[in-house]
Amino acid sequence: MGAVYGADLKTSREVVKVTQKEREAPTDEILAQLQTSRKGLIARKTDLERKIGELENKRRSVHTEVVPEAEG
């Protein structure tokens, strides 16, 4: 039980250190990180939109195919 408490305490301290480091970061550095994140998100969005378009086209083509009538 003591090991778990110690690990939790260490993790909490690390979170505090990271938070303080982020607060102390220069504005230019923060903006650069945000722009990098934004570029990644835009790339992901574009890829997902492309995949959605492909699926919609595939669905449309399946629904518009002429199904031969059964003889009988």
All heavy atoms as TSV, in Angstrom:
chain	resi	resn	atom	element	x	y	z
A	1	MET	N	N	0.826	-1.190	0.000
A	1	MET	CA	C	0.000	0.000	0.000
A	1	MET	C	C	0.872	1.257	0.000
A	1	MET	O	O	0.549	2.220	-0.670
A	1	MET	CB	C	-0.921	-0.039	1.228
A	1	MET	CG	C	-1.977	0.992	1.215
A	1	MET	SD	S	-3.185	0.577	-0.031
A	1	MET	CE	C	-4.420	1.714	0.365
A	2	GLY	N	N	1.973	1.210	0.693
A	2	GLY	CA	C	2.870	2.360	0.749
A	2	GLY	C	C	3.507	2.657	-0.602
A	2	GLY	O	O	3.740	3.809	-0.955
A	3	ALA	N	N	3.757	1.588	-1.370
A	3	ALA	CA	C	4.365	1.773	-2.688
A	3	ALA	C	C	3.402	2.497	-3.615
A	3	ALA	O	O	3.807	3.363	-4.396
A	3	ALA	CB	C	4.757	0.427	-3.281
A	4	VAL	N	N	2.130	2.150	-3.514
A	4	VAL	CA	C	1.119	2.796	-4.359
A	4	VAL	C	C	1.003	4.268	-3.987
A	4	VAL	O	O	0.949	5.140	-4.861
A	4	VAL	CB	C	-0.248	2.089	-4.204
A	4	VAL	CG1	C	-1.343	2.850	-4.935
A	4	VAL	CG2	C	-0.168	0.661	-4.696
A	5	TYR	N	N	0.987	4.558	-2.705
A	5	TYR	CA	C	0.904	5.946	-2.246
A	5	TYR	C	C	2.125	6.730	-2.717
A	5	TYR	O	O	2.014	7.850	-3.205
A	5	TYR	CB	C	0.785	6.006	-0.724
A	5	TYR	CG	C	0.786	7.421	-0.190
A	5	TYR	CD1	C	-0.342	8.223	-0.295
A	5	TYR	CD2	C	1.927	7.968	0.399
A	5	TYR	CE1	C	-0.347	9.520	0.169
A	5	TYR	CE2	C	1.943	9.266	0.871
A	5	TYR	CZ	C	0.798	10.036	0.759
A	5	TYR	OH	O	0.792	11.325	1.219
A	6	GLY	N	N	3.289	6.113	-2.603
A	6	GLY	CA	C	4.528	6.777	-3.025
A	6	GLY	C	C	4.543	7.049	-4.523
A	6	GLY	O	O	4.953	8.117	-4.971
A	7	ALA	N	N	4.070	6.090	-5.305
A	7	ALA	CA	C	4.016	6.270	-6.755
A	7	ALA	C	C	3.037	7.373	-7.123
A	7	ALA	O	O	3.300	8.194	-8.004
A	7	ALA	CB	C	3.624	4.960	-7.428
A	8	ASP	N	N	1.900	7.412	-6.438
A	8	ASP	CA	C	0.898	8.446	-6.687
A	8	ASP	C	C	1.447	9.825	-6.325
A	8	ASP	O	O	1.254	10.799	-7.046
A	8	ASP	CB	C	-0.378	8.161	-5.899
A	8	ASP	CG	C	-1.475	9.148	-6.220
A	8	ASP	OD1	O	-1.745	9.374	-7.417
A	8	ASP	OD2	O	-2.062	9.715	-5.260
A	9	LEU	N	N	2.152	9.898	-5.216
A	9	LEU	CA	C	2.746	11.157	-4.775
A	9	LEU	C	C	3.781	11.638	-5.789
A	9	LEU	O	O	3.807	12.820	-6.149
A	9	LEU	CB	C	3.388	10.985	-3.399
A	9	LEU	CG	C	3.967	12.229	-2.749
A	9	LEU	CD1	C	2.878	13.281	-2.546
A	9	LEU	CD2	C	4.604	11.873	-1.411
A	10	LYS	N	N	4.606	10.716	-6.284
A	10	LYS	CA	C	5.619	11.069	-7.273
A	10	LYS	C	C	4.949	11.574	-8.557
A	10	LYS	O	O	5.365	12.573	-9.134
A	10	LYS	CB	C	6.497	9.856	-7.593
A	10	LYS	CG	C	7.576	10.151	-8.607
A	10	LYS	CD	C	8.423	8.934	-8.895
A	10	LYS	CE	C	9.451	9.252	-9.972
A	10	LYS	NZ	N	10.219	8.091	-10.369
A	11	THR	N	N	3.891	10.896	-8.994
A	11	THR	CA	C	3.168	11.306	-10.196
A	11	THR	C	C	2.567	12.688	-10.004
A	11	THR	O	O	2.636	13.530	-10.901
A	11	THR	CB	C	2.058	10.289	-10.532
A	11	THR	OG1	O	2.653	8.999	-10.687
A	11	THR	CG2	C	1.335	10.658	-11.801
A	12	SER	N	N	2.004	12.933	-8.851
A	12	SER	CA	C	1.410	14.242	-8.568
A	12	SER	C	C	2.464	15.340	-8.622
A	12	SER	O	O	2.221	16.419	-9.158
A	12	SER	CB	C	0.737	14.244	-7.198
A	12	SER	OG	O	-0.331	13.329	-7.175
A	13	ARG	N	N	3.628	15.070	-8.077
A	13	ARG	CA	C	4.716	16.053	-8.104
A	13	ARG	C	C	5.170	16.323	-9.535
A	13	ARG	O	O	5.474	17.452	-9.897
A	13	ARG	CB	C	5.887	15.578	-7.258
A	13	ARG	CG	C	5.613	15.650	-5.766
A	13	ARG	CD	C	6.801	15.204	-4.965
A	13	ARG	NE	N	6.498	15.234	-3.541
A	13	ARG	CZ	C	7.223	14.627	-2.622
A	13	ARG	NH1	N	8.297	13.942	-2.981
A	13	ARG	NH2	N	6.881	14.699	-1.358
A	14	GLU	N	N	5.238	15.262	-10.347
A	14	GLU	CA	C	5.646	15.428	-11.748
A	14	GLU	C	C	4.639	16.280	-12.508
A	14	GLU	O	O	5.023	17.116	-13.319
A	14	GLU	CB	C	5.816	14.061	-12.409
A	14	GLU	CG	C	7.029	13.306	-11.912
A	14	GLU	CD	C	7.110	11.886	-12.447
A	14	GLU	OE1	O	6.185	11.444	-13.148
A	14	GLU	OE2	O	8.114	11.214	-12.168
A	15	VAL	N	N	3.357	16.085	-12.224
A	15	VAL	CA	C	2.307	16.876	-12.875
A	15	VAL	C	C	2.469	18.344	-12.500
A	15	VAL	O	O	2.363	19.230	-13.351
A	15	VAL	CB	C	0.900	16.360	-12.501
A	15	VAL	CG1	C	-0.181	17.332	-12.933
A	15	VAL	CG2	C	0.659	14.986	-13.104
A	16	VAL	N	N	2.761	18.613	-11.247
A	16	VAL	CA	C	2.948	19.991	-10.792
A	16	VAL	C	C	4.147	20.609	-11.502
A	16	VAL	O	O	4.086	21.756	-11.969
A	16	VAL	CB	C	3.116	20.048	-9.259
A	16	VAL	CG1	C	3.575	21.418	-8.804
A	16	VAL	CG2	C	1.808	19.670	-8.569
A	17	LYS	N	N	5.233	19.860	-11.632
A	17	LYS	CA	C	6.429	20.378	-12.305
A	17	LYS	C	C	6.149	20.690	-13.770
A	17	LYS	O	O	6.563	21.729	-14.284
A	17	LYS	CB	C	7.583	19.375	-12.210
A	17	LYS	CG	C	8.224	19.298	-10.845
A	17	LYS	CD	C	9.354	18.296	-10.842
A	17	LYS	CE	C	9.944	18.131	-9.454
A	17	LYS	NZ	N	11.037	17.146	-9.437
A	18	VAL	N	N	5.451	19.802	-14.453
A	18	VAL	CA	C	5.125	20.022	-15.865
A	18	VAL	C	C	4.229	21.242	-16.010
A	18	VAL	O	O	4.424	22.071	-16.909
A	18	VAL	CB	C	4.452	18.769	-16.476
A	18	VAL	CG1	C	3.873	19.069	-17.849
A	18	VAL	CG2	C	5.447	17.617	-16.556
A	19	THR	N	N	3.246	21.377	-15.133
A	19	THR	CA	C	2.343	22.518	-15.174
A	19	THR	C	C	3.103	23.818	-14.968
A	19	THR	O	O	2.885	24.795	-15.688
A	19	THR	CB	C	1.235	22.372	-14.109
A	19	THR	OG1	O	0.567	21.126	-14.306
A	19	THR	CG2	C	0.240	23.498	-14.194
A	20	GLN	N	N	4.013	23.836	-13.998
A	20	GLN	CA	C	4.809	25.033	-13.748
A	20	GLN	C	C	5.695	25.350	-14.951
A	20	GLN	O	O	5.839	26.513	-15.336
A	20	GLN	CB	C	5.680	24.842	-12.504
A	20	GLN	CG	C	4.898	24.903	-11.216
A	20	GLN	CD	C	5.769	24.578	-10.010
A	20	GLN	OE1	O	6.878	24.068	-10.145
A	20	GLN	NE2	N	5.255	24.876	-8.828
A	21	LYS	N	N	6.271	24.325	-15.561
A	21	LYS	CA	C	7.142	24.520	-16.719
A	21	LYS	C	C	6.340	25.104	-17.888
A	21	LYS	O	O	6.822	25.985	-18.584
A	21	LYS	CB	C	7.771	23.187	-17.124
A	21	LYS	CG	C	8.893	23.306	-18.095
A	21	LYS	CD	C	9.546	21.951	-18.315
A	21	LYS	CE	C	10.744	22.080	-19.216
A	21	LYS	NZ	N	11.423	20.799	-19.426
A	22	GLU	N	N	5.109	24.628	-18.071
A	22	GLU	CA	C	4.260	25.146	-19.139
A	22	GLU	C	C	3.899	26.611	-18.891
A	22	GLU	O	O	3.828	27.402	-19.825
A	22	GLU	CB	C	2.987	24.311	-19.276
A	22	GLU	CG	C	3.233	22.936	-19.860
A	22	GLU	CD	C	1.998	22.067	-19.867
A	22	GLU	OE1	O	0.964	22.452	-19.268
A	22	GLU	OE2	O	2.060	20.978	-20.462
A	23	ARG	N	N	3.660	26.950	-17.647
A	23	ARG	CA	C	3.316	28.336	-17.316
A	23	ARG	C	C	4.493	29.277	-17.543
A	23	ARG	O	O	4.298	30.442	-17.872
A	23	ARG	CB	C	2.856	28.440	-15.868
A	23	ARG	CG	C	1.487	27.867	-15.635
A	23	ARG	CD	C	1.059	28.047	-14.213
A	23	ARG	NE	N	-0.211	27.385	-13.969
A	23	ARG	CZ	C	-0.639	26.992	-12.795
A	23	ARG	NH1	N	0.110	27.207	-11.721
A	23	ARG	NH2	N	-1.802	26.402	-12.663
A	24	GLU	N	N	5.692	28.770	-17.355
A	24	GLU	CA	C	6.888	29.589	-17.495
A	24	GLU	C	C	7.382	29.655	-18.940
A	24	GLU	O	O	8.283	30.434	-19.246
A	24	GLU	CB	C	7.999	29.036	-16.597
A	24	GLU	CG	C	7.677	29.140	-15.115
A	24	GLU	CD	C	8.663	28.387	-14.249
A	24	GLU	OE1	O	9.582	27.746	-14.793
A	24	GLU	OE2	O	8.510	28.428	-13.022
A	25	ALA	N	N	6.811	28.862	-19.821
A	25	ALA	CA	C	7.269	28.830	-21.217
A	25	ALA	C	C	6.979	30.169	-21.885
A	25	ALA	O	O	5.939	30.781	-21.653
A	25	ALA	CB	C	6.566	27.706	-21.971
A	26	PRO	N	N	7.890	30.609	-22.741
A	26	PRO	CA	C	7.675	31.864	-23.457
A	26	PRO	C	C	6.473	31.747	-24.403
A	26	PRO	O	O	6.159	30.677	-24.912
A	26	PRO	CB	C	8.959	32.060	-24.253
A	26	PRO	CG	C	9.940	31.097	-23.714
A	26	PRO	CD	C	9.184	30.031	-23.016
A	27	THR	N	N	5.835	32.879	-24.635
A	27	THR	CA	C	4.647	32.920	-25.477
A	27	THR	C	C	4.949	32.395	-26.877
A	27	THR	O	O	4.148	31.659	-27.455
A	27	THR	CB	C	4.104	34.361	-25.565
A	27	THR	OG1	O	3.887	34.847	-24.236
A	27	THR	CG2	C	2.809	34.412	-26.320
A	28	ASP	N	N	6.104	32.748	-27.433
A	28	ASP	CA	C	6.474	32.287	-28.775
A	28	ASP	C	C	6.544	30.764	-28.828
A	28	ASP	O	O	6.126	30.147	-29.801
A	28	ASP	CB	C	7.815	32.873	-29.204
A	28	ASP	CG	C	7.758	34.383	-29.382
A	28	ASP	OD1	O	6.645	34.914	-29.556
A	28	ASP	OD2	O	8.830	35.017	-29.343
A	29	GLU	N	N	7.082	30.169	-27.779
A	29	GLU	CA	C	7.204	28.716	-27.728
A	29	GLU	C	C	5.823	28.061	-27.657
A	29	GLU	O	O	5.558	27.063	-28.327
A	29	GLU	CB	C	8.051	28.318	-26.519
A	29	GLU	CG	C	8.380	26.848	-26.442
A	29	GLU	CD	C	9.277	26.531	-25.254
A	29	GLU	OE1	O	10.239	27.283	-25.013
A	29	GLU	OE2	O	9.004	25.529	-24.583
A	30	ILE	N	N	4.953	28.629	-26.853
A	30	ILE	CA	C	3.593	28.108	-26.722
A	30	ILE	C	C	2.864	28.202	-28.060
A	30	ILE	O	O	2.203	27.254	-28.491
A	30	ILE	CB	C	2.819	28.855	-25.619
A	30	ILE	CG1	C	3.444	28.560	-24.260
A	30	ILE	CG2	C	1.354	28.471	-25.620
A	30	ILE	CD1	C	2.926	29.426	-23.138
A	31	LEU	N	N	2.995	29.357	-28.729
A	31	LEU	CA	C	2.348	29.525	-30.031
A	31	LEU	C	C	2.879	28.520	-31.047
A	31	LEU	O	O	2.114	27.957	-31.838
A	31	LEU	CB	C	2.549	30.951	-30.549
A	31	LEU	CG	C	1.711	32.026	-29.878
A	31	LEU	CD1	C	2.105	33.404	-30.396
A	31	LEU	CD2	C	0.241	31.784	-30.111
A	32	ALA	N	N	4.170	28.274	-31.036
A	32	ALA	CA	C	4.759	27.301	-31.960
A	32	ALA	C	C	4.205	25.903	-31.705
A	32	ALA	O	O	3.880	25.172	-32.653
A	32	ALA	CB	C	6.280	27.304	-31.832
A	33	GLN	N	N	4.057	25.534	-30.445
A	33	GLN	CA	C	3.507	24.228	-30.103
A	33	GLN	C	C	2.046	24.130	-30.552
A	33	GLN	O	O	1.618	23.107	-31.099
A	33	GLN	CB	C	3.600	23.980	-28.603
A	33	GLN	CG	C	5.005	23.760	-28.104
A	33	GLN	CD	C	5.077	23.673	-26.583
A	33	GLN	OE1	O	4.085	23.887	-25.886
A	33	GLN	NE2	N	6.250	23.353	-26.066
A	34	LEU	N	N	1.298	25.190	-30.338
A	34	LEU	CA	C	-0.108	25.193	-30.746
A	34	LEU	C	C	-0.245	25.106	-32.262
A	34	LEU	O	O	-1.119	24.403	-32.781
A	34	LEU	CB	C	-0.816	26.438	-30.211
A	34	LEU	CG	C	-1.048	26.487	-28.709
A	34	LEU	CD1	C	-1.589	27.847	-28.305
A	34	LEU	CD2	C	-2.002	25.384	-28.280
A	35	GLN	N	N	0.610	25.806	-32.985
A	35	GLN	CA	C	0.565	25.761	-34.449
A	35	GLN	C	C	0.914	24.369	-34.967
A	35	GLN	O	O	0.303	23.880	-35.919
A	35	GLN	CB	C	1.491	26.822	-35.038
A	35	GLN	CG	C	0.965	28.231	-34.852
A	35	GLN	CD	C	1.964	29.296	-35.265
A	35	GLN	OE1	O	3.151	29.034	-35.432
A	35	GLN	NE2	N	1.473	30.528	-35.430
A	36	THR	N	N	1.874	23.731	-34.330
A	36	THR	CA	C	2.236	22.369	-34.711
A	36	THR	C	C	1.067	21.424	-34.469
A	36	THR	O	O	0.739	20.591	-35.328
A	36	THR	CB	C	3.475	21.895	-33.924
A	36	THR	OG1	O	4.557	22.789	-34.188
A	36	THR	CG2	C	3.877	20.490	-34.302
A	37	SER	N	N	0.426	21.569	-33.322
A	37	SER	CA	C	-0.745	20.742	-33.020
A	37	SER	C	C	-1.859	20.996	-34.024
A	37	SER	O	O	-2.526	20.069	-34.482
A	37	SER	CB	C	-1.256	21.030	-31.609
A	37	SER	OG	O	-0.297	20.675	-30.656
A	38	ARG	N	N	-2.056	22.252	-34.375
A	38	ARG	CA	C	-3.109	22.624	-35.322
A	38	ARG	C	C	-2.859	21.981	-36.686
A	38	ARG	O	O	-3.780	21.449	-37.311
A	38	ARG	CB	C	-3.168	24.140	-35.462
A	38	ARG	CG	C	-4.279	24.626	-36.366
A	38	ARG	CD	C	-4.349	26.160	-36.347
A	38	ARG	NE	N	-5.503	26.630	-37.054
A	38	ARG	CZ	C	-5.497	27.004	-38.346
A	38	ARG	NH1	N	-4.380	26.959	-39.031
A	38	ARG	NH2	N	-6.595	27.414	-38.926
A	39	LYS	N	N	-1.612	22.017	-37.143
A	39	LYS	CA	C	-1.276	21.405	-38.430
A	39	LYS	C	C	-1.597	19.912	-38.422
A	39	LYS	O	O	-2.138	19.378	-39.393
A	39	LYS	CB	C	0.201	21.625	-38.755
A	39	LYS	CG	C	0.532	23.036	-39.163
A	39	LYS	CD	C	2.015	23.196	-39.433
A	39	LYS	CE	C	2.362	24.650	-39.727
A	39	LYS	NZ	N	3.804	24.829	-39.927
A	40	GLY	N	N	-1.263	19.252	-37.330
A	40	GLY	CA	C	-1.561	17.824	-37.216
A	40	GLY	C	C	-3.053	17.554	-37.223
A	40	GLY	O	O	-3.530	16.610	-37.867
A	41	LEU	N	N	-3.814	18.386	-36.522
A	41	LEU	CA	C	-5.263	18.215	-36.482
A	41	LEU	C	C	-5.897	18.473	-37.843
A	41	LEU	O	O	-6.817	17.764	-38.258
A	41	LEU	CB	C	-5.872	19.139	-35.423
A	41	LEU	CG	C	-5.563	18.772	-33.976
A	41	LEU	CD1	C	-6.020	19.881	-33.041
A	41	LEU	CD2	C	-6.211	17.456	-33.603
A	42	ILE	N	N	-5.396	19.481	-38.546
A	42	ILE	CA	C	-5.932	19.782	-39.877
A	42	ILE	C	C	-5.644	18.619	-40.832
A	42	ILE	O	O	-6.509	18.223	-41.622
A	42	ILE	CB	C	-5.362	21.105	-40.416
A	42	ILE	CG1	C	-5.968	22.280	-39.630
A	42	ILE	CG2	C	-5.627	21.264	-41.903
A	42	ILE	CD1	C	-5.343	23.620	-39.937
A	43	ALA	N	N	-4.451	18.053	-40.751
A	43	ALA	CA	C	-4.107	16.910	-41.598
A	43	ALA	C	C	-5.024	15.731	-41.291
A	43	ALA	O	O	-5.508	15.049	-42.206
A	43	ALA	CB	C	-2.645	16.526	-41.397
A	44	ARG	N	N	-5.278	15.501	-40.030
A	44	ARG	CA	C	-6.158	14.397	-39.633
A	44	ARG	C	C	-7.582	14.652	-40.117
A	44	ARG	O	O	-8.254	13.746	-40.620
A	44	ARG	CB	C	-6.132	14.243	-38.119
A	44	ARG	CG	C	-6.907	13.061	-37.634
A	44	ARG	CD	C	-6.669	12.794	-36.173
A	44	ARG	NE	N	-7.448	11.638	-35.778
A	44	ARG	CZ	C	-7.944	11.458	-34.588
A	44	ARG	NH1	N	-7.723	12.352	-33.641
A	44	ARG	NH2	N	-8.648	10.397	-34.299
A	45	LYS	N	N	-8.055	15.887	-39.983
A	45	LYS	CA	C	-9.397	16.250	-40.434
A	45	LYS	C	C	-9.535	16.024	-41.937
A	45	LYS	O	O	-10.524	15.457	-42.402
A	45	LYS	CB	C	-9.690	17.711	-40.100
A	45	LYS	CG	C	-11.030	18.190	-40.593
A	45	LYS	CD	C	-11.194	19.682	-40.381
A	45	LYS	CE	C	-12.471	20.170	-41.030
A	45	LYS	NZ	N	-12.492	21.599	-41.206
A	46	THR	N	N	-8.534	16.457	-42.682
A	46	THR	CA	C	-8.559	16.298	-44.140
A	46	THR	C	C	-8.617	14.820	-44.514
A	46	THR	O	O	-9.392	14.418	-45.385
A	46	THR	CB	C	-7.319	16.966	-44.767
A	46	THR	OG1	O	-7.301	18.344	-44.382
A	46	THR	CG2	C	-7.327	16.860	-46.270
A	47	ASP	N	N	-7.818	14.011	-43.849
A	47	ASP	CA	C	-7.803	12.579	-44.113
A	47	ASP	C	C	-9.159	11.949	-43.797
A	47	ASP	O	O	-9.680	11.148	-44.575
A	47	ASP	CB	C	-6.690	11.907	-43.302
A	47	ASP	CG	C	-6.529	10.441	-43.641
A	47	ASP	OD1	O	-6.486	10.105	-44.841
A	47	ASP	OD2	O	-6.439	9.625	-42.698
A	48	LEU	N	N	-9.739	12.318	-42.661
A	48	LEU	CA	C	-11.040	11.769	-42.289
A	48	LEU	C	C	-12.134	12.209	-43.261
A	48	LEU	O	O	-13.006	11.410	-43.623
A	48	LEU	CB	C	-11.401	12.177	-40.854
A	48	LEU	CG	C	-10.574	11.509	-39.754
A	48	LEU	CD1	C	-10.894	12.137	-38.407
A	48	LEU	CD2	C	-10.831	10.022	-39.731
A	49	GLU	N	N	-12.091	13.467	-43.695
A	49	GLU	CA	C	-13.077	13.946	-44.660
A	49	GLU	C	C	-12.947	13.195	-45.984
A	49	GLU	O	O	-13.947	12.862	-46.626
A	49	GLU	CB	C	-12.928	15.451	-44.881
A	49	GLU	CG	C	-13.417	16.279	-43.716
A	49	GLU	CD	C	-13.146	17.764	-43.871
A	49	GLU	OE1	O	-12.267	18.155	-44.680
A	49	GLU	OE2	O	-13.822	18.548	-43.184
A	50	ARG	N	N	-11.713	12.904	-46.394
A	50	ARG	CA	C	-11.481	12.142	-47.620
A	50	ARG	C	C	-12.071	10.739	-47.492
A	50	ARG	O	O	-12.772	10.253	-48.387
A	50	ARG	CB	C	-9.986	12.054	-47.916
A	50	ARG	CG	C	-9.660	11.264	-49.180
A	50	ARG	CD	C	-8.154	11.056	-49.345
A	50	ARG	NE	N	-7.511	10.460	-48.185
A	50	ARG	CZ	C	-7.523	9.149	-47.900
A	50	ARG	NH1	N	-8.158	8.307	-48.682
A	50	ARG	NH2	N	-6.895	8.686	-46.833
A	51	LYS	N	N	-11.828	10.093	-46.353
A	51	LYS	CA	C	-12.351	8.746	-46.127
A	51	LYS	C	C	-13.869	8.743	-46.100
A	51	LYS	O	O	-14.505	7.838	-46.650
A	51	LYS	CB	C	-11.793	8.176	-44.818
A	51	LYS	CG	C	-10.331	7.816	-44.893
A	51	LYS	CD	C	-9.825	7.280	-43.579
A	51	LYS	CE	C	-8.352	6.936	-43.644
A	51	LYS	NZ	N	-7.842	6.421	-42.368
A	52	ILE	N	N	-14.468	9.743	-45.482
A	52	ILE	CA	C	-15.927	9.850	-45.445
A	52	ILE	C	C	-16.474	10.008	-46.862
A	52	ILE	O	O	-17.458	9.370	-47.237
A	52	ILE	CB	C	-16.376	11.015	-44.537
A	52	ILE	CG1	C	-16.100	10.671	-43.077
A	52	ILE	CG2	C	-17.856	11.335	-44.750
A	52	ILE	CD1	C	-16.265	11.843	-42.126
A	53	GLY	N	N	-15.834	10.850	-47.655
A	53	GLY	CA	C	-16.246	11.039	-49.044
A	53	GLY	C	C	-16.176	9.749	-49.839
A	53	GLY	O	O	-17.089	9.429	-50.617
A	54	GLU	N	N	-15.095	8.994	-49.650
A	54	GLU	CA	C	-14.947	7.713	-50.342
A	54	GLU	C	C	-16.054	6.745	-49.944
A	54	GLU	O	O	-16.621	6.049	-50.790
A	54	GLU	CB	C	-13.582	7.099	-50.047
A	54	GLU	CG	C	-12.427	7.828	-50.695
A	54	GLU	CD	C	-11.067	7.299	-50.257
A	54	GLU	OE1	O	-11.003	6.370	-49.424
A	54	GLU	OE2	O	-10.051	7.820	-50.755
A	55	LEU	N	N	-16.368	6.697	-48.652
A	55	LEU	CA	C	-17.441	5.811	-48.185
A	55	LEU	C	C	-18.798	6.229	-48.742
A	55	LEU	O	O	-19.609	5.387	-49.135
A	55	LEU	CB	C	-17.481	5.784	-46.646
A	55	LEU	CG	C	-16.343	5.029	-45.968
A	55	LEU	CD1	C	-16.396	5.245	-44.461
A	55	LEU	CD2	C	-16.425	3.553	-46.298
A	56	GLU	N	N	-19.043	7.535	-48.775
A	56	GLU	CA	C	-20.314	8.017	-49.324
A	56	GLU	C	C	-20.421	7.679	-50.806
A	56	GLU	O	O	-21.488	7.257	-51.271
A	56	GLU	CB	C	-20.454	9.518	-49.101
A	56	GLU	CG	C	-20.732	9.879	-47.655
A	56	GLU	CD	C	-20.753	11.375	-47.402
A	56	GLU	OE1	O	-20.309	12.158	-48.272
A	56	GLU	OE2	O	-21.225	11.762	-46.319
A	57	ASN	N	N	-19.331	7.843	-51.556
A	57	ASN	CA	C	-19.340	7.497	-52.973
A	57	ASN	C	C	-19.580	6.003	-53.178
A	57	ASN	O	O	-20.328	5.600	-54.067
A	57	ASN	CB	C	-18.037	7.916	-53.654
A	57	ASN	CG	C	-17.918	9.411	-53.781
A	57	ASN	OD1	O	-18.914	10.133	-53.794
A	57	ASN	ND2	N	-16.692	9.892	-53.873
A	58	LYS	N	N	-18.949	5.209	-52.353
A	58	LYS	CA	C	-19.119	3.757	-52.439
A	58	LYS	C	C	-20.570	3.380	-52.138
A	58	LYS	O	O	-21.172	2.558	-52.829
A	58	LYS	CB	C	-18.169	3.066	-51.464
A	58	LYS	CG	C	-18.141	1.570	-51.569
A	58	LYS	CD	C	-17.089	0.994	-50.631
A	58	LYS	CE	C	-17.029	-0.510	-50.731
A	58	LYS	NZ	N	-16.021	-1.082	-49.842
A	59	ARG	N	N	-21.147	4.004	-51.125
A	59	ARG	CA	C	-22.533	3.723	-50.746
A	59	ARG	C	C	-23.478	4.122	-51.868
A	59	ARG	O	O	-24.401	3.394	-52.205
A	59	ARG	CB	C	-22.895	4.468	-49.462
A	59	ARG	CG	C	-24.297	4.192	-48.948
A	59	ARG	CD	C	-24.572	4.948	-47.668
A	59	ARG	NE	N	-24.337	6.367	-47.818
A	59	ARG	CZ	C	-25.298	7.279	-47.988
A	59	ARG	NH1	N	-26.539	6.926	-48.013
A	59	ARG	NH2	N	-24.991	8.555	-48.120
A	60	ARG	N	N	-23.223	5.287	-52.477
A	60	ARG	CA	C	-24.059	5.740	-53.585
A	60	ARG	C	C	-23.978	4.783	-54.766
A	60	ARG	O	O	-24.982	4.483	-55.396
A	60	ARG	CB	C	-23.635	7.141	-54.027
A	60	ARG	CG	C	-24.268	8.227	-53.217
A	60	ARG	CD	C	-24.036	9.594	-53.863
A	60	ARG	NE	N	-23.721	10.533	-52.806
A	60	ARG	CZ	C	-22.563	11.148	-52.634
A	60	ARG	NH1	N	-21.578	10.987	-53.478
A	60	ARG	NH2	N	-22.373	11.960	-51.628
A	61	SER	N	N	-22.765	4.335	-55.069
A	61	SER	CA	C	-22.601	3.447	-56.216
A	61	SER	C	C	-23.294	2.103	-55.975
A	61	SER	O	O	-23.829	1.513	-56.904
A	61	SER	CB	C	-21.127	3.239	-56.549
A	61	SER	OG	O	-20.489	2.501	-55.548
A	62	VAL	N	N	-23.316	1.635	-54.757
A	62	VAL	CA	C	-23.985	0.373	-54.439
A	62	VAL	C	C	-25.491	0.539	-54.596
A	62	VAL	O	O	-26.166	-0.339	-55.128
A	62	VAL	CB	C	-23.632	-0.099	-53.007
A	62	VAL	CG1	C	-24.532	-1.232	-52.564
A	62	VAL	CG2	C	-22.175	-0.513	-52.937
A	63	HIS	N	N	-26.035	1.671	-54.191
A	63	HIS	CA	C	-27.477	1.907	-54.267
A	63	HIS	C	C	-27.944	2.218	-55.678
A	63	HIS	O	O	-29.117	2.029	-55.993
A	63	HIS	CB	C	-27.886	3.038	-53.322
A	63	HIS	CG	C	-27.819	2.641	-51.879
A	63	HIS	ND1	N	-28.676	1.725	-51.322
A	63	HIS	CD2	C	-26.984	3.018	-50.883
A	63	HIS	CE1	C	-28.375	1.555	-50.054
A	63	HIS	NE2	N	-27.342	2.330	-49.751
A	64	THR	N	N	-27.062	2.693	-56.528
A	64	THR	CA	C	-27.487	3.066	-57.879
A	64	THR	C	C	-27.258	1.959	-58.897
A	64	THR	O	O	-27.697	2.081	-60.032
A	64	THR	CB	C	-26.748	4.333	-58.353
A	64	THR	OG1	O	-25.344	4.096	-58.306
A	64	THR	CG2	C	-27.109	5.522	-57.492
A	65	GLU	N	N	-26.590	0.882	-58.497
A	65	GLU	CA	C	-26.390	-0.231	-59.416
A	65	GLU	C	C	-27.737	-0.865	-59.744
A	65	GLU	O	O	-28.626	-0.965	-58.892
A	65	GLU	CB	C	-25.476	-1.292	-58.807
A	65	GLU	CG	C	-24.032	-0.869	-58.710
A	65	GLU	CD	C	-23.157	-1.968	-58.109
A	65	GLU	OE1	O	-23.662	-3.060	-57.825
A	65	GLU	OE2	O	-21.970	-1.688	-57.895
A	66	VAL	N	N	-27.875	-1.261	-60.982
A	66	VAL	CA	C	-29.116	-1.902	-61.411
A	66	VAL	C	C	-29.063	-3.362	-61.003
A	66	VAL	O	O	-28.141	-4.089	-61.360
A	66	VAL	CB	C	-29.300	-1.785	-62.936
A	66	VAL	CG1	C	-30.556	-2.483	-63.386
A	66	VAL	CG2	C	-29.282	-0.316	-63.341
A	67	VAL	N	N	-30.055	-3.768	-60.258
A	67	VAL	CA	C	-30.126	-5.148	-59.811
A	67	VAL	C	C	-30.964	-5.913	-60.842
A	67	VAL	O	O	-32.107	-5.543	-61.106
A	67	VAL	CB	C	-30.777	-5.249	-58.415
A	67	VAL	CG1	C	-30.878	-6.693	-57.967
A	67	VAL	CG2	C	-29.991	-4.410	-57.418
A	68	PRO	N	N	-30.407	-6.964	-61.447
A	68	PRO	CA	C	-31.182	-7.707	-62.446
A	68	PRO	C	C	-32.410	-8.354	-61.802
A	68	PRO	O	O	-32.357	-8.875	-60.702
A	68	PRO	CB	C	-30.208	-8.758	-62.953
A	68	PRO	CG	C	-29.018	-8.709	-62.088
A	68	PRO	CD	C	-29.109	-7.497	-61.229
A	69	GLU	N	N	-33.517	-8.266	-62.549
A	69	GLU	CA	C	-34.756	-8.842	-62.020
A	69	GLU	C	C	-34.696	-10.355	-62.155
A	69	GLU	O	O	-34.152	-10.895	-63.108
A	69	GLU	CB	C	-35.948	-8.303	-62.805
A	69	GLU	CG	C	-36.163	-6.829	-62.555
A	69	GLU	CD	C	-37.387	-6.327	-63.282
A	69	GLU	OE1	O	-38.302	-7.123	-63.552
A	69	GLU	OE2	O	-37.417	-5.130	-63.573
A	70	ALA	N	N	-35.285	-11.030	-61.213
A	70	ALA	CA	C	-35.310	-12.492	-61.228
A	70	ALA	C	C	-36.282	-12.963	-62.298
A	70	ALA	O	O	-37.373	-12.397	-62.460
A	70	ALA	CB	C	-35.713	-13.026	-59.860
A	71	GLU	N	N	-35.850	-13.946	-63.031
A	71	GLU	CA	C	-36.720	-14.501	-64.073
A	71	GLU	C	C	-37.724	-15.442	-63.417
A	71	GLU	O	O	-37.409	-16.169	-62.519
A	71	GLU	CB	C	-35.905	-15.251	-65.111
A	71	GLU	CG	C	-34.991	-14.344	-65.895
A	71	GLU	CD	C	-34.207	-15.121	-66.926
A	71	GLU	OE1	O	-34.677	-16.159	-67.371
A	71	GLU	OE2	O	-33.105	-14.667	-67.250
A	72	GLY	N	N	-38.895	-15.420	-63.920
A	72	GLY	CA	C	-39.790	-16.378	-63.325
A	72	GLY	C	C	-41.160	-16.132	-63.533
A	72	GLY	O	O	-42.168	-16.066	-63.365
